[in-house]
Amino acid sequence: DLHVRPSMPLFGMDIGGTLTKLVYFEPDHFDDFDQEERETLKTIQRYLIGSTAYGTTGIRDVHLEMTNQNICGREGKIHFIRFPTSQMPAFIDLAKYKKFSGLASGICATGGGAYMFEDVFASEVHLQLHKYDELDSLVKGIHYIDRYTLKSECYYFSNPLDPDNCEKMPFDFQDPYPYLVVNIGSGVSILSVRSKYQYSRVSGTSLGGGTFLGLCCLLTGCDTFEEAIELASRGDSKNIDKLVRDIYGGDYSKFGLKGDAVACSFGQMMSKEKRKCAKKEDLARATLVTLTNNIGSIARMCAKTEKIERVVFVGNFLRVNTISMKLLAFAMEYWSNGLLKALFLEHEHISHILEVDNIGCF
Ligand code: ADP
């Protein structure tokens, strides 16, 4: 609807349960903005582009920057910024201070926070949030990226069953339909995408990235996602889980279950002795593996019901988390006898892009 579409939409926000993602489209030229908007934009831009860290928790992901983009007939660059949603009060102060209200058009916003913070933005910052549905935006974002990135965006892991030869390879996403999207954020949503215009949310689980982080902080005393992943990278989940061989002494061959398959996540922790000597690293790894495998197995069931072979995993849970990506690639290949393919995107927090699509006037 052209009447509600903002006239100068250079920003987009996805205010999620854990992280707020902010995109900024930096136009190559400011000539066609009016004087007041130009001044506001320049102030904001100096602040955003002049630095890669904001306060103690805001980060600009320089490696995700997209150059030579054309949005609404303007050439420019797309920048990606994130900060914890818990910092929203500080962001609101900043928006007041930097006079975001000078942006006559308001800001495109999605995620639950677009609803939760709508009134505060209106009353405190005098800024209107133009709300968009997050799953619509996610699907549009994937299509935007697939059409507009020059570098290969989509990839998979070759030889997922062989850790020594398992390598990241580009995947041609030109004709992707149908495919499943597994969006692993705080929680998980699973979408079946049949065409550019047709998708449905087929399933989800509350056991997601937020669960991993919450449990990991509880079990290991760590404080951040980075720390949790770093601990997990040095841990061994076999010291925490019960494997088929811990119960059978070997394989359970009648049903094709190998001895090293997990029979019971955290099963060793039933023993007081084992609990006493459980290491933080092993607990972090077991938490990561448990959550990842659970999501993988729900994804497989959905793929089967929907009769879909390509499964695209996205969401910030996969950020700096090669362990989970390789595990998902393994699980898809192994448990489907090679039928399913796990795909990933360089912009794993694809919801970042979504507003670009909104501002892209498609
Ligand atoms: P949401 O929109 O629900 O916030 P995201 O796709 O942004 O979802 O993913 C959030 C999840 O990403 C967290 O639950 C956590 O597992 C993971 N994560 C990755 N990086 C961070 C970070 N810097 N801080 C907190 N969580 C992070």
Residues whose N, C-alpha, C, O or C-beta is under 5 A from the ligand:
A	BS01	ADP	G16 G17 T18 L19 I184 G185 S186 G187 G209 G210 L213 F225 G315 N316 F317 R319
